[in-house]
Amino acid sequence: MIRALDDDYRVPIFGQALSLHTDLQRLGAPVRFLHFPDEGHGIGAPNHIRIMYETVLNFLDHHVLGQQWQRPAKL
């Protein structure tokens, strides 16, 4: 099956994902939006998986442990 970019049939990026991100930002929540335009609902490319986990762990280190935010090297 060939999928269009941003083709997530479960959570449309422009209808729900970006709206949630914007709403959380407006409420002052510490949010980050990580977008892989060539992926669908799941993340399958090994380099994308690595970036996602590094981002989540860095986010938690920053907001839970108080460490300085570190941008993943591959971003």
N, C-alpha and C positions, 0 to 999 in steps of 0.2 A: 504494500500500500504506500503510495506517495502522499506525503502530508505537506500542506502549506506551512510556511513559517508561522509561528505563534498559533498553531492549530491544536489547541487543547480543548477537546470536546467536553471535558468535565468542568473546567473552570475557565471560561473565556477571559483572556488577559485584560481586554479593554472593558469588559463588563463587570468583572468581579475582582480580579486580583489587584489591579491598579486602584480601584475604588476603595478596597479594604486598606491598602497601603496609604492612600491619601487621607482616609478617615483617621487612621491610627496616628499619622503625622500631625494632623490637626488637633488631636487630643493630647499631643505631647509625648506619645509613646516612643521609646527608642527603637526605631524600625530601620531595616535595610531591605532593599528590593534587589534581589539577584535574579537576573533574567537571562535565559539561554534561548534565543529566538529560534534555533534549529531543533529544539526539543519539544516533545509533546507534554503530557501531564507528568510523566515520570522523567527522571534524568538517567540516561543510559550510557552516554559517552564517558569513558574512564576519566579523562581529564576534567570533565564537568563535575563528575562525582567528587573528585578530589577538591576542586574549588569550592563546591557546596559545603563539604564537611569542614574544610579549613575556615570558611566564612562563619559557619555556625559556631565552631569552637572559639574563634576569635571574638565573636559577638558575646558569647557566654563569659569568656575570660574577662572581657571589658566590663560587662554589666553586672556580673555576679562577683568576680574576684577583684574588680577595680583596677585591672591591668590596663596599660595603654593599648588602644585599638591598633591592630596590625592588619594591614591589607594583605590578603593572600598574594604571594609572589606572582602567580599566573594571571592575576586580574590587571 
